[in-house]
Amino acid sequence: MINVSDQHAPRSLIVTLYGAYGRFVPGPVPVAELIRLLAAVGVDAPSVRSSVSRLKRRGLLLPARTARGAAGYELSPEARQLLEDGNRRVYAAAPPEDEGWVLAVFSVPESERQKRHVLRSRLAGLGFGTAAPGVWIAPARLYEEARNSLRRLRLDRYVDLFRGEHLGFAATAEAVTRWWDLATIAKTHEAFLDRYAPVLREWERRADTPPEAAYRDYLLTLDSWRRLPYADPGLPAHLLPGDWPGTRSAAVFLELHERLRDAGAVFAGV
């Protein structure tokens, strides 16, 4: 089992909970149920309430009453879009070998220069690499999510998006080492493997899958994993170093997902 003393931010766990289970609940999730489900992963009630308040202020959770009149929270349309975009990353199959690229080219007036930092941070957070000053690059499949994100943040008027292919002069496998810090990305995958490969081995030794234990390990695994597909843009295998750890970390996550998700849903009441 995963050690709950390893810190997971309560706010992040609540988002992960809604992504895994909460959005499939008919109607809002009652506050009492949020407290029960977060207690299973080591989050106390005051932390749940304060984190929910922050998510409400950010416009991601909306207060609502259940059919029985209990206080609860449901996802805002913006939050649902974020989770749908995220699902394409979190559960993605192996990337195609030759899909081309999406380029984001931006120009921000000097009078609004603070938005340059916001733009750079958002593009980096989406997994874009830096091809040149003001020119960011990512695999073409990230176009839709980038478009949605930039519009949501009202940054789309500063950016032009293009699709294309890399024609040289350096080999593409060499160029991607300039566009992304592959060594740092590899370390994030190795850290995930160090923590969760033993969890998978432990579950493989078990014949049963108790719902509460499955829910607990699945939620913590997913909370750690869902950041990785944003740090790692998902480059084709032929552009990556041999024995790329991302292949192994994705396999560990997907095996834990297959083993634990549905059993965890029983504990989550979905």
Stockholm file with secondary structure:
# STOCKHOLM 1.0

chainA/1-270         MINVSDQHAPRSLIVTLYGAYGRFVPGPVPVAELIRLLAAVGVDAPSVRSSVSRLKRRGLLLPARTARGAAGYELSPEARQLLEDGNRRVYAAAPPEDEGWVLAVFSVPESERQKRHVLRSRLAGLGFGTAAPGVWIAPARLYEEARNSLRRLRLDRYVDLFRGEHLGFAATAEAVTRWWDLATIAKTHEAFLDRYAPVLREWERRADTPPEAAYRDYLLTLDSWRRLPYADPGLPAHLLPGDWPGTRSAAVFLELHERLRDAGAVFAGV
#=GR chainA/1-270 SS CCCTTSCCCHHHHHHHHHHHTGGGSSSCEEHHHHHHHHHTTTCCHHHHHHHHHHHHHTTSEEEEECTTSCEEEEECHHHHHHHHHHHHHHTCCCCCSCCCEEEEEECCCGGGTHHHHHHHHHHHHTTCEEEETTEEEEEGGGHHHHHHHHHHTTCGGGEEEEEECCCCSSCHHHHHHHHSCHHHHHHHHHHHHHHHHHHHHHHHTCSCCCHHHHHHHHHHHHHHHTTHHHHSCCCCGGGSCTTCHHHHHHHHHHHHHHHHHHHHHHHHTC
#=GC SS_cons         CCCTTSCCCHHHHHHHHHHHTGGGSSSCEEHHHHHHHHHTTTCCHHHHHHHHHHHHHTTSEEEEECTTSCEEEEECHHHHHHHHHHHHHHTCCCCCSCCCEEEEEECCCGGGTHHHHHHHHHHHHTTCEEEETTEEEEEGGGHHHHHHHHHHTTCGGGEEEEEECCCCSSCHHHHHHHHSCHHHHHHHHHHHHHHHHHHHHHHHTCSCCCHHHHHHHHHHHHHHHTTHHHHSCCCCGGGSCTTCHHHHHHHHHHHHHHHHHHHHHHHHTC
//
